[in-house]
Amino acid sequence: MGMIGATLVVMNDGGSTEVGRTAALTGPNWQCSVTVAVGLVTLVAKQLLGEESLGSVGRPYKVAPPALTKVDMLYPAPNSVKFSGGGHNGALVEIRIVSGPSGAIVPPAKEVKGGVWEMTATGWPLGTYQLTAFQKISIPGNAWIESPHFAFTTTIAVPDPTDIKYTVADYTPTFSGRGVTGATILIKKQGGAEAAPDATVRDSQWTSKSAQVWGPMLSQNVDLKQQINGQSSANWIRLIVTIAPLAPVITAVTPNGLSPDITGTCWPGAVVDLVYSDSPVVHKPVQTNGNWAFRRTEPFAYGVRHTVTVTQLAGGQQSPSASSTFDVQPQVPTPLITEPLSESQVGRDLKVKGTQGMAGATMQLRDAARDVPLGAPLNLLSAGDWEIELKGLEFRAYTIDAQQTFQTYPSLRSEYRGFTVALMPPLFTVPTPEADLPRTATLSGTGIANGRIFVWLDGERDFLLEDVVIGFDGRWQGQITLPVGVTTLRARQTFVDANGKLQTSSDSPALVFNIVPAAPFIETPVKNEHVGYNTVVSGFGYPGDRVTVSLTDATRTVLGTATVLEDRSWSVKSTFDQPGDRYDLVAVASSGGFDSARSAAVSVNLGRYLPSIATPTAGQWVSEPLTFAGLGRAGTGQLVSWYNPEHVWAANLPVTGTGWRVVPTQPLPAGANWCRFKQTISDGADRSTASDWVESERFELIKPASQ
């Protein structure tokens, strides 16, 4: 109670500090707001009305800290919650569980320092909690003054998984992160398909590798959530997965001439780009089920290092590149030796022949047993067959091979070819097999220079030719005489080699030929002689041979035959039925069923036309000057003595179609005479060029007695 009009002043128990004052009282009852420290406090009241009254009896009060108005909460870890807020310095903040899952332990009260406080509860089971928080201060007597309680709610939920990331190996993602120990992490592709098997969190860590190969892909959405004890985290945490294509693999660069085969692997269905270092052209190899292959048709330059580079486009992304280097070599074929035959015997001089040569390459033979070059290298101007000549080889066994080199690129060596160099049998060049030789003939052939030749009849022991020296040019010859008939010869040769050793060849193959008569010789008529209807052909031959004279016309007209006499002469009286023309006469000798070669042909001019001698007539007595006349064809005539045709009475006398006439200027012998007349023919009526001889009848030339 107080006095109306008075002012009430409230002081602390000591009365030294005013803690509150009222306005002038308007009634006996009063109240006053005071500001005092929390805790135990004793207050006294005084009233002032002109003067100050004595203080009232002190009254004790318990002053509580202010009530909390807000509690902040954070969830730093699963099953944990951090409480914090503002408070009264020096007070203790305490939290009590009003309701909620059992097993939660409240952290001890925390002192307010600097006007703030915080505490962290751990191990709280998941669930919703009704809580109160208040401040309290201690007072003597082990007592507390508590502020009013502040009620609030907190929920311990399954947290979202954190620190989520992924790695990729072989196009397969592996996911990892942090979570609540014992929880299960669900990993799903957008749409709900499994991205990776569910993962169990151990020691707050989890990891899960996809059970499938994903391959290259761009921006695949993956959602993750955490579950434990039937509860799930609030959110699906999205992770965007991008898997870039790896560089395609070049598995092999296989030589294939001047353009190698390139093979490799890639992601199935990817588009592979291939580029060579010598061209900007981008090639698209064909790929099947992740395997690709390519070979460029255009050849590469050899002697240059080339690079092939590949990339692949897959999952909407370009891969890194992969490269490989290569160089090409021209395909130098392996030579093939075709001659000499394997294990054959050959002479010291031979030609090694082969095939599969390369144009522009150099072919070299090798003595494989001694590993030294054999013969000079051969520059090949064309592809295919080749031959290398070897001379003066040693008499021994050889094993050779061949190798060709194109520029700096060698071929493989050919297969070995073995043979033996021996003294080979000599060769006959005359005669050839089944040829004809006269009884006396010259044999000839070839062999080793400075060797010796031996020739004999097959089956006989005596030599026809013995120790015939072979010339430096490798040629030999020798004369033989044999009877007519089928003849078989063999030959061998000997040679002293550089070591002084006598080398003897094997016998030559049997040479079968014919010994035939020698061709006869036609002595008369002589070449270009004019002959008539009846002509005697004569000559020389081998006694006893039968000579046949014939023309060389298409039917080989036989003019006659004769036997060669012991004096080697023969003659055939021939009668020509052919028209006047130029003809060739030949003669052939025969003996024992064998014919000689034809003789040398003798060309004659056949004249069958017979001019006439009309004057003097038969038995006419004439005197000089004597006139000779007759008929003929256009040309020139010749009048000769019947006794001696070389005694010409008139030469080059003109003959016309009306005949001929001449008075010899030289004296004729007295008495009985005959003459002969012959003319050339130039009227072109046929192919005749001359007439036959015509003979006059006998006439008597009378001369004066003084002559």
Secondary structure by P-SEA (a helix, b strand, c coil): cccccbbbbbbccccccccccccccccccbbbbbbbcccbbbbbbbbbcccccccccbbbbbcccccccbbbbbcccccbbbbbbbbcccbbbbbbbccccccccccccccccccccccccccccbbbbbbccbbbbbccccbbbbcccccccccccccccccccccccccbbbbbbbccccbbbbbbcccccccccbbbbcccbbbbccccccccccbbbbbbbbbccccccccbbbbbbbbcccccccccccccccbbbbbbcccccbbbbbbcccccbbbbccccccbbbbbbcccccccbbbbbbbbbbccccccccccccccccccccbbbbcccccccccccccccccccccccbbbbbbcccccccccbbbbbcccccbbbbbcccccbbbbbbbbbbccccccccccbbbbbbccccccccccccccccccbbbbbbbccccbbbbbbcccccccccccccccccccccbbbbbcccbbbbbbbbbbbccccbbbbbccccbbbbbbccccccccccccccccccbbbbbbbccccbbbbbbbcccccccccccccccccbbbbbccccccccbbbbbbbbbccccccccccbbbbbbbcbbbbbccccccccccccbbbbbbbccccbbbbbcccccccccccccccccbbbbbbccccccccbbbbbbbbbcccccccccccbbbbcbbbbbbcccc
